[in-house]
Amino acid sequence: MRLMVLLKLAMRSVGRNVRRSILTSLAMVLGLALLVFSRSLAEGAYDEMIDSGVRMGSGHIAIQNPEYLTSRKLEHRLEEEVVNLASEMTQDVLKESLVTWVPRLAVDGLASSTAAAVPVRIEGVDPDRERTFSNIEGQLQDGRYLEVGDRLHAYIGTELAQRLDVQVGNRFVLTAQTATGDVEGQLVRVAGIFQMGIPEVDQSLIHIPIDTAREWLHTPGAASTLAFLLKGAELTDIGVETLQLKLENERKIRVLGWQESSPELAAAIRLDSTGNYIFHSILLAIIALAILNAVMISVLGRRREFGVLQAMGLTGVETGFVVFLEGLFLTFTSGVAGISAGLLFTWGLFRDGLDFSIFMEDGLEFGGQIMEPIIIPRFSVEQILISTLVILSIGTISSLYPALRASKLDVAEAMKFEQ
Amino acid sequence: MKTAVRTTNLWKIYPQEPDPVEAVRDISIKIETGDFVAMAGPSGSGKTTMLNMIGGLTRPSQGQISIGDQEITEMSDKDLAQLRLERIGFVFQSYNLLPVLTALENAEFTLLLSGIPKDERRKRVLELFNKIGLSGLEDRKPGKLSGGQQQRVAVARAVVANPALILADEPTANLDSKASADLLDVMERLNQDHGTTFLFSTHDPRVMERSRRLITLVDGQIESDERRNHLSVSS
């Protein structure tokens, strides 16, 4: 019964000082809306980075020889029977979560033309599978991407083409150490030229048909990596765990999540995320100060009122509780309004993506990946729940001190206070 | 006659630099149940401090206070709050109604805290409002009431729970002559009808005139204590 009285007093008091309540709420609503917006944008950007990163890299889940990640050498490849076993088993385990997968056979070598010799990273790919997996075909500048049936064709970056001084249709030679230990050359013709916007990629990556690579390198049916693309990055951990359990007896196989196979990207996201958390913590601290300030001013300005409440028979603790409830009520209503405003604003204006191309004329590289200029914000229930919980906690903590002050009031002194 | 309030060798010293202030000095008084007592004296004479100590809002530096047969000086804050709720009503100089509540809600506040059911609360408040001329003003917030009306609501709030003792600190200080007279009529009537003990602190000669006992304080001590043999409720 008394709790209801205290609640009524608190709510009426918030309602009485409409201007103060609105001003306080406004600070919180704007802060929270900004928090939701920036968090959704960051989540969307991370999704974009991960998606772009895993497509260009080793997928959400990669299967490799245990030594390959550190050596990147041909000798640490998956042989044909391992490729067959792993690809079948993985497809069977991942089932519904799997979008597509690709085998890649990679080797470091030298690209030589009449103009220059340039160190390169040669990747043998299955053209049909690759175009559903990576976005490299979309970066085409000239010519075409590899096609099924191509044998002596290569897809190279713009900077490499410039250094080799070759164009679509021109030939050049790839040289690398094969599985036999001999250094052998392979003549290829430029089928297409791409530009990713990442200098290291544009000046060194070459795609050739995987069958050509296997034949040239004397590694029939082999692959350096089997890369699996899932429906979402959040499925990675469970997929990796299941596969690791399933393949634990296979000594020549290592299952890696994208964080392990693309450590640069994972580190960049962690770093950016930390920066975001700091920014969000500052925002939350400002919101906390706004609540503290509003509730504190309210307490200091209403000492006589609190004195009267205690003279009427309320205890100090109950008086403090009224103040606490006021802070909590203000926080809750502003919190709901702020999160709703943030969601509506973000969804209403940017559900199709926020175009950053004006800031990214030369492309934006992040964690070794090129980012798409249009970022689609992502909302997650978890994020909204966490934001709500954080706001409620902040409201609770910020209201505690004013509540304590109100509960420790000297009633006789408070009655002298001029309102 | 039963004793409503008894103070024994009561002191209140405020530890102030350079010299402590002795607001109340060794006051012993006994107020009988149903009495109508005014405590007069110039500013700083200790009237309000006395009321605050008797009401349990301030603890004495020394001495004892009893409300009825209850010694209150050693009571916990929680017990004092309960005592105020059940046995003491306050009327303040500045009315001190809760601005967020209507006149009716202000008046029923102590009943609400005591857990009296809503119907009973409303019945008691409306009867009282009718008796003290506040009918029709139940739903007004304090800001929409005149000073006299606000003070009558404050009196209603103080007496509605039938406390044994009403402590009124300069209740007429902010009222004009007519409003003061009306308020005193109301309080005298309540005193007569319910036997409620009233203890005022006042400068106001009209209040002193209407009191049945006048205690005059000077510099924290009793200068005079006289019983007056009249009671005049205006018709």
Chai-1 contact restraints between the chains, C-beta under 6 A:
chainA,res_idxA,chainB,res_idxB,connection_type,confidence,min_distance_angstrom,max_distance_angstrom,comment,restraint_id
A,M1,B,G115,contact,1.0,0.0,6.0,A-B,restraint_1
A,V5,B,L112,contact,1.0,0.0,6.0,A-B,restraint_2
A,R12,B,V100,contact,1.0,0.0,6.0,A-B,restraint_3
A,S13,B,V100,contact,1.0,0.0,6.0,A-B,restraint_4
A,R16,B,V100,contact,1.0,0.0,6.0,A-B,restraint_5
A,V308,B,N96,contact,1.0,0.0,6.0,A-B,restraint_6
A,A311,B,F90,contact,1.0,0.0,6.0,A-B,restraint_7
A,M312,B,F109,contact,1.0,0.0,6.0,A-B,restraint_8
A,M312,B,T110,contact,1.0,0.0,6.0,A-B,restraint_9
A,G313,B,A81,contact,1.0,0.0,6.0,A-B,restraint_10
A,G313,B,R84,contact,1.0,0.0,6.0,A-B,restraint_11
A,G313,B,L85,contact,1.0,0.0,6.0,A-B,restraint_12
A,G313,B,L113,contact,1.0,0.0,6.0,A-B,restraint_13
A,T315,B,K78,contact,1.0,0.0,6.0,A-B,restraint_14
A,T315,B,A81,contact,1.0,0.0,6.0,A-B,restraint_15
A,G316,B,D77,contact,1.0,0.0,6.0,A-B,restraint_16
A,V411,B,L57,contact,1.0,0.0,6.0,A-B,restraint_17
A,A412,B,N52,contact,1.0,0.0,6.0,A-B,restraint_18
A,A412,B,L57,contact,1.0,0.0,6.0,A-B,restraint_19
A,A412,B,T58,contact,1.0,0.0,6.0,A-B,restraint_20
